[in-house]
Amino acid sequence: MKEEILLNIQNRVGFVTGGASGLGEATARKLISEGAKVIIADLQEEKGQALAEELGDDALFVKTDVTDETSVKQAVKTAAEKWGGVHIVVNCAGIAAAQKTISSKGPHDLGIFQKVIQVNLIGTFNVIRLTAEQMSAHEDGDHGEKGVIINTASVAAFEGQIGQAAYSASKGGIVGMTLPIARDLAQHGIRVMTIAPGLFDTPLFESLPEKAREALGAMVPFPSRLGDPSEYAQLVKSIVENPMLNGEIIRLDGAIRMQPK
């Protein structure tokens, strides 16, 4: 029987966008607990600094705008100077907007649509291309692997609800570019995966009353609750450790299929 292959997280360097809260925060915590070093790349300075201080010397907050080339380059440069480069990239930075294509107020605001695409889709690609360039310079690691890039889509990429045209388009774009980028980067020993979460207990839901949160959780077949960010982080760990996971989208949703509203 062949020996099980698990790629090592310990002593690797993680780069987590949106790492100051929600799915990104849970991922940063998980990577640190597994022995990695982590760049927390986020615009939320207060939260990011506090998290880095809590996690200790193996975590560093770098204020980062994923839509800005110079900002991302600087964050990647910081990782290279401090820890020698990046091995694990997890793209969690994103925004949401709810607006119908037309309503009593008129047509969908074009600026809002553009902003959601800019942050969620173009921002994700910006981080992919710049971290991949840095990763490609590494010496071959376990079984020829140089790095892993994990993106965050959403079940809205497949079952967008009323008012989610912008958000669904941005997340659908992430789904659509996963395989071609995985093929692009295969020759460099870099894997690319995407997680499509369902309803998760993130800051997006913090403003909702408890009854509303329970009602949303009840929509999930099983387990009938909102997902916990730690469950997203656990999947990140599994993807990093399993070398055959590449070019695929994994739904993490408790079997939910979203209705129109």
C-alpha positions, 0 to 999 in steps of 0.5 A: 500500500502506498504511503499517504501523501499530505503536503506540509503546512508547517513553516509555509507562508500564508497570504490571506486577503480579507484576513482581518474578519470572517472567513479570512480571519478563521483561515489565518487562525487555522494556518497559524495553528498548523504552524504556518506564518501568515500575512493578514492582507486587509483594509481594516487596520484596527481589526487586522493589527489586533488579530496579528498581535493576538496570533503572535510573531508568526502573523503580520498585518499588511494594509492591502487594497486587492484592487490596487497593483502597487498595494498588493505588490508591496504586501507580497514584497513584505512577505518575501522580505520577512519570510522568504515568499508566499506558499499558500494564498487564500482570497477572502476579500470581497463585498456584497451589494443588493440591487435589482436590475430595474426598480421603482428607483430606476435602473441598477446603479452602474457604479455599484455593479462596477465596484463589486466586480472590481473588488470581488473578481478583478481584486481576486485576479490581481492577487492571483497573478502577483502572488503566482509570479512570486511563487513561481520563483520558489524551488520545488517543494513536496512532489514538485509543488510550489504553491496553492491558491484558494479563491472564494466564490459563493453559491450565488455563482450558481443560484443568484437571488433577486437583487444579486446580479452584481454579486453573482456575476463577480462570483461566477467570474471567479468560478469561470477562471478557476480551471484556466488559471489552474491550467496556466499555472500547472507548469509552475507547480501551482495549484488553483482551487475555489470554495463556494460557501453557502450561508456562513456566519460572517460579518455580513449577517452580524446586523441581522436579528437573531430570529432572522439568522435562525430563519436563514440557517433553517433553509440549509437542509443539513446541518440546518444552521449557518456555517461556521467560518472555522469549517471554511478554514478546515476545508482550506487545510484539506485543500492545501494538504491534498495534492490532487485537488486542483482546478475545481470548485467545491461547494461548502453549503450543507446541500442548500440550493438558493431560491429566487428570494 
